[in-house]
Amino acid sequence: MEQIRIETEYITLGQLLKEVGAIDTGGMAKWYLSEHTVLVNAENENRRGKKLRVGDVIDLEDGRTFMIATKD
């Protein structure tokens, strides 16, 4: 499980997808979420604006798993 460290209160699902290289631009997030299964805390999620906070776990269809953590 890879950790995504954030300095802010939250990061959106669309921003996370771009940061981890699943998509090239933020505009691709809506398409990606309609074509691929993304789980947030073991629940299917298709909203690109979903706020991810520290402790949230995100599973992508390609088998990668990420956890939101604080930047120390």
C-alpha positions as CSV (number, residue, x, y, z in Angstrom):
1,M,0.0,0.0,0.0
2,E,1.4,3.3,-1.1
3,Q,0.9,6.4,1.0
4,I,-0.2,9.7,-0.5
5,R,0.9,12.5,1.8
6,I,-1.2,15.7,1.9
7,E,-0.7,19.0,3.6
8,T,-4.3,20.2,3.2
9,E,-7.5,18.9,4.9
10,Y,-8.4,16.8,1.9
11,I,-7.6,15.9,-1.7
12,T,-10.2,15.1,-4.3
13,L,-10.4,11.7,-6.0
14,G,-9.7,13.4,-9.4
15,Q,-6.6,15.0,-8.0
16,L,-5.4,11.7,-6.5
17,L,-5.9,9.9,-9.9
18,K,-3.8,12.5,-11.6
19,E,-1.1,12.4,-8.9
20,V,-0.7,8.6,-9.1
21,G,-0.6,8.6,-12.9
22,A,-3.9,6.9,-13.5
23,I,-4.9,9.8,-15.7
24,D,-3.0,12.5,-17.5
25,T,-5.3,15.5,-16.9
26,G,-8.0,16.4,-14.4
27,G,-10.5,16.4,-17.3
28,M,-10.0,12.7,-17.7
29,A,-11.3,11.9,-14.2
30,K,-15.0,11.6,-15.1
31,W,-14.2,9.2,-18.0
32,Y,-11.8,7.1,-15.9
33,L,-14.4,6.7,-13.1
34,S,-17.1,5.7,-15.5
35,E,-14.9,3.1,-17.1
36,H,-13.0,1.7,-14.1
37,T,-13.9,0.4,-10.7
38,V,-12.5,2.6,-7.9
39,L,-13.1,1.8,-4.2
40,V,-12.8,4.3,-1.4
41,N,-12.9,2.6,1.9
42,A,-14.2,-0.6,0.3
43,E,-17.2,1.2,-1.4
44,N,-17.5,1.9,-5.1
45,E,-17.0,5.6,-5.8
46,N,-17.5,7.4,-9.1
47,R,-17.5,11.1,-8.0
48,R,-14.3,12.9,-9.1
49,G,-14.9,15.5,-6.4
50,K,-15.1,13.0,-3.6
51,K,-13.0,14.5,-0.7
52,L,-10.4,12.1,0.5
53,R,-9.1,12.6,4.0
54,V,-6.3,11.2,6.2
55,G,-6.9,7.5,6.7
56,D,-9.0,6.9,3.6
57,V,-8.0,3.9,1.5
58,I,-8.3,3.9,-2.3
59,D,-8.2,0.7,-4.4
60,L,-7.8,1.0,-8.2
61,E,-8.9,-1.6,-10.6
62,D,-5.3,-2.2,-11.7
63,G,-4.5,-3.6,-8.2
64,R,-2.8,-0.5,-6.7
65,T,-3.8,0.6,-3.3
66,F,-3.3,4.0,-1.7
67,M,-3.8,5.5,1.7
68,I,-4.1,9.2,2.5
69,A,-1.6,10.3,5.2
70,T,-0.4,13.6,6.6
71,K,2.8,15.2,5.4
72,D,5.0,15.4,8.5
